[in-house]
Amino acid sequence: MKINLFSKIIFILLLAFTVNSFVYFSFGNLYSSTVLNYADFENQFHSGIYQYRILSGYFLIWIYDFLSSLNIDYQIFKLKFFNTDAEPKMYLSFFILNTIFLILSSIVLVFITETKNFIATQSEKILMISVAIFAISLSQFVIVPYDVSSYFFLLFFFFFLLKYLEKDSALNLIILLVILIISTFNRESSALSLSLAATLLYAKFGLKKKMYLPIIFLFVSFIAVYLGMRLWSESFSTNDGNLLEENFSQPKNFLGILFWMIFFIFTLILAKDRKGVRLILIFHVLSFPYILMCFYTGILYEVRLYIPIFLTSLILSRTEFSRFD
């Protein structure tokens, strides 16, 4: 069955909304129950490494303030929390924020799969986007304001990177720089955009000037924002402690490692040919600093940490670079 672009966008939009709604309103959230009120959110997300993820924090507070201006009876949602201090209004704010960005991410995925560089049938495109939606939604047993928005910025960067590779104009490069800067204000995992850019630029141009120059501009922009926020706050925190031993000793984190392995293998299976496999492997190698920090200071049971790598690898598995020529 062949469907037009508008119909595909409507379907994907509805799928993203429906799946995320079931995740938020059909299951009790035990894992993130301690940050589901305003005071606890302020304490956690305005200290340590979290204080530099300012954009999504502002988004969440704006939604919370807007809901505060409305006369809503939250009993209609029939929410039940494991923590008695949890606020329905804060939970609904998380839901609205993350659902909006899940929908936006899904729409960008549609446009990426419709580029001439993405090689797949219409059915395969729909299935791959659906897998991405379910993977993002599943990972939201850890509720934070910055993850889903960071996926959107990464995918948005991917889309315009494809445009840049098709036509390496100054305008397209400027757009990439702006996206990267905004993304870095949202979360430092925007560094994965640098890994992605290096992967695709190398695949397109090899070790030539056309590869190096954009990477230098992008790297300088990332570092300027990354260090600038720390200089402004007079703090250079890069992590919240060493969790390496915990990640290799607790059973729940073994399950997280298994998730990483299975979803990594999944993208390799989907790869259209050896070139696709090679791109995925190169991207993982260039993402090693991010992966290392996940093992060192992240909790691997929080599978959300692998989602941005998975989403990128999913697209790389079906991207054909000969079509840029």
C-alpha positions in Angstrom: 0.0 0.0 0.0 1.4 3.3 -1.1 0.7 6.4 1.1 1.7 10.0 0.5 4.0 12.0 2.7 1.2 13.9 4.5 -0.6 10.6 5.4 2.6 9.1 6.6 3.3 12.1 8.9 -0.2 11.9 10.4 0.2 8.2 11.1 3.6 8.6 12.7 2.4 11.6 14.7 -0.6 9.6 16.0 1.6 6.5 16.7 4.1 8.6 18.7 1.4 10.2 20.8 -0.5 7.0 21.4 2.6 4.9 22.4 3.9 7.7 24.7 0.5 8.2 26.3 0.3 4.5 27.2 3.8 4.5 28.7 3.0 7.5 30.9 -0.6 6.8 31.9 -0.9 3.0 31.9 2.1 2.1 34.0 3.2 3.3 37.5 6.6 4.9 37.4 8.8 3.7 40.2 12.2 4.6 38.9 11.8 8.3 38.6 9.3 8.9 41.4 11.6 11.1 43.4 11.8 14.0 40.9 8.1 14.3 40.2 7.5 17.4 42.2 8.8 20.9 41.6 11.0 21.2 44.7 12.9 17.9 44.0 13.2 18.8 40.3 14.8 22.1 41.3 17.2 20.4 43.6 18.4 17.8 41.2 18.4 19.6 37.9 20.0 22.8 39.1 23.1 21.2 40.5 26.0 19.0 39.4 26.1 18.1 35.7 22.4 18.7 35.3 22.8 22.5 35.8 24.3 22.8 32.3 21.3 21.2 30.6 19.4 24.5 30.8 17.2 24.6 27.7 15.0 21.6 28.5 14.8 22.7 32.1 13.3 26.0 31.0 10.9 24.2 28.7 9.6 22.1 31.5 9.2 25.0 33.9 7.3 27.0 31.2 4.9 24.1 30.8 4.5 23.7 34.5 3.8 27.4 34.9 1.3 27.3 32.1 -0.5 24.4 33.7 -0.5 26.3 37.0 -2.5 29.1 35.2 -5.2 26.6 34.3 -8.0 25.2 36.5 -7.4 21.5 35.8 -8.8 18.7 37.9 -6.0 16.2 37.8 -8.2 13.5 39.3 -9.5 12.9 35.8 -6.1 11.3 34.9 -6.4 8.8 37.8 -2.7 9.0 38.4 -1.3 6.8 41.2 2.3 7.5 42.4 4.7 5.5 44.5 6.0 8.7 46.1 3.3 10.6 48.1 5.2 13.9 47.3 4.7 13.5 43.6 2.7 16.2 41.8 0.3 15.3 39.0 1.1 18.7 37.4 4.8 18.0 37.3 4.2 14.5 35.8 1.9 16.0 33.2 4.5 18.6 32.4 7.1 15.9 31.7 4.5 14.0 29.6 3.7 17.1 27.5 7.3 18.1 27.0 8.6 14.6 26.0 5.6 13.8 23.8 6.0 17.0 21.9 9.7 16.3 21.2 8.9 12.6 20.4 6.4 13.8 17.8 8.9 16.3 16.4 11.7 13.6 16.3 9.4 11.2 14.5 8.5 13.8 11.9 12.1 14.6 11.3 12.7 10.8 10.9 10.0 10.8 8.2 11.8 13.5 6.3 15.2 11.8 6.7 13.8 8.5 5.3 12.3 10.5 2.4 15.6 11.8 1.2 17.1 10.3 -1.9 20.0 9.0 0.2 17.9 6.7 2.4 17.5 3.3 0.7 14.4 1.4 1.9 10.9 0.5 0.7 8.0 2.4 2.1 7.1 -0.4 4.4 10.6 -0.6 5.7 10.7 3.1 6.4 7.5 3.0 8.4 8.7 0.0 10.4 12.1 1.6 11.1 10.5 4.8 12.4 8.0 2.7 14.4 10.9 0.8 16.0 12.5 4.2 16.9 9.3 5.4 18.5 8.9 2.3 20.6 12.6 2.3 21.6 12.4 6.0 22.8 9.1 5.4 24.6 10.4 2.2 26.3 13.4 4.1 27.6 11.3 6.6 29.4 10.9 4.6 32.6 13.7 7.2 33.4 11.8 10.5 33.2 14.0 13.5 32.5 13.3 16.7 30.6 16.4 16.6 28.3 16.6 13.2 26.6 13.8 13.2 24.0 14.6 16.8 23.1 18.2 15.9 22.6 17.1 13.1 20.2 15.2 15.8 18.2 18.2 18.1 17.9 20.5 15.1 16.9 18.0 14.0 14.2 17.5 17.6 13.0 21.3 17.9 12.7 21.4 14.6 10.8 18.8 15.9 8.3 20.7 19.1 7.6 24.0 17.3 7.5 22.6 15.3 4.6 21.7 18.6 3.0 25.3 19.8 3.5 26.7 16.7 2.0 24.5 17.2 -1.0 25.5 20.8 -1.3 28.4 22.0 0.9 27.3 25.6 1.1 28.1 28.2 3.8 24.4 28.5 4.6 24.0 24.8 5.3 27.1 24.8 7.5 25.8 27.8 9.4 22.5 26.0 10.0 24.5 23.0 11.3 26.4 25.3 13.7 23.2 26.9 15.0 21.6 23.5 15.6 24.7 22.2 17.4 24.9 25.3 19.6 21.3 25.1 20.6 21.6 21.3 21.2 24.6 21.8 23.5 22.6 24.2 25.6 20.2 21.4 26.0 22.6 18.5 26.7 26.3 17.8 26.3 25.5 14.6 24.4 25.3 16.9 21.4 28.9 15.8 21.0 27.4 12.8 19.2 26.6 15.2 16.4 30.3 15.7 16.0 30.8 12.0 15.8 28.1 11.7 13.2 29.5 14.6 11.2 33.0 13.1 11.2 31.5 9.7 10.1 29.6 11.1 7.2 32.2 13.7 6.1 34.8 11.0 6.1 32.5 8.7 4.1 31.9 11.4 1.5 35.2 13.2 1.2 37.8 11.0 2.8 40.7 12.6 4.7 40.6 15.8 2.8 40.1 19.5 3.5 36.4 19.3 2.8 36.2 16.9 5.8 38.4 18.8 8.2 37.1 22.3 7.9 33.4 21.7 8.8 34.6 19.5 11.8 36.8 22.3 13.1 34.0 24.8 12.9 31.6 22.4 14.6 34.1 21.4 17.3 34.9 25.0 18.1 31.2 25.9 18.4 30.6 22.9 20.7 33.6 23.7 23.0 32.7 27.4 23.1 29.2 26.6 24.5 30.4 23.7 26.7 33.2 25.7 28.4 31.2 28.9 28.3 28.4 27.5 30.5 31.0 26.3 33.0 32.9 29.5 33.1 29.6 31.4 33.6 28.6 29.2 36.5 32.2 29.2 37.9 32.0 25.4 38.0 33.6 22.7 35.8 31.7 19.7 36.8 31.7 17.0 34.1 30.1 14.1 35.9 28.4 13.2 39.2 30.7 10.4 40.3 32.4 7.1 39.3 29.8 4.3 38.7 32.1 2.0 36.8 32.3 -0.7 39.5 28.5 -0.5 39.9 27.9 -1.0 36.2 30.0 -4.2 36.2 28.6 -5.6 39.4 24.9 -5.1 39.6 22.5 -7.4 37.7 20.2 -4.6 36.5 23.2 -3.0 34.8 24.0 -6.3 33.1 20.5 -6.1 31.6 21.4 -2.6 30.4 24.5 -3.9 28.7 22.5 -6.6 27.1 20.1 -3.9 25.7 23.1 -2.1 24.2 24.4 -5.2 22.6 21.0 -6.3 21.2 20.1 -3.0 19.7 23.7 -2.6 18.3 23.4 -6.0 16.6 19.9 -5.0 15.4 21.2 -2.1 13.4 24.0 -4.2 11.9 21.4 -6.8 10.8 19.4 -4.0 9.1 22.4 -2.6 7.3 21.9 -2.7 3.5 25.5 -3.8 2.8 29.0 -3.8 4.2 29.3 -0.1 3.7 26.4 0.4 6.1 28.0 -1.9 8.6 31.2 0.0 8.3 29.5 3.4 8.9 27.8 2.1 12.0 31.2 0.8 13.3 33.0 4.0 12.5 30.3 6.0 14.3 30.6 3.9 17.4 34.4 4.3 17.4 34.1 8.1 17.1 31.4 8.0 19.8 33.8 6.3 22.2 34.2 9.3 24.5 30.4 9.4 25.0 30.3 5.6 25.5 33.2 5.8 28.0 31.4 8.4 30.0 28.2 6.4 30.0 30.1 3.4 31.6 32.0 5.7 34.0 29.4 8.0 35.3 26.0 6.7 33.9 23.8 3.9 35.1 23.7 1.4 32.2 20.3 0.1 33.3 19.0 3.5 32.1 19.0 2.3 28.5 18.1 5.9 27.4 21.9 6.4 27.3 22.2 4.2 24.2 19.1 5.6 22.4 20.9 8.5 20.6 23.5 6.1 19.3 20.8 3.6 18.3 18.8 6.2 16.4 21.8 7.4 14.5 22.9 3.9 13.7 19.4 3.0 12.5 19.6 5.7 9.9 23.2 5.0 8.9 22.2 1.4 8.2 20.3 2.5 5.2 22.1 5.6 4.0 23.6 5.4 0.5 26.4 7.9 -0.1 26.9 7.3 -3.8 23.6 9.2 -4.3 25.3 12.4 -3.1 27.3 12.5 -6.3 
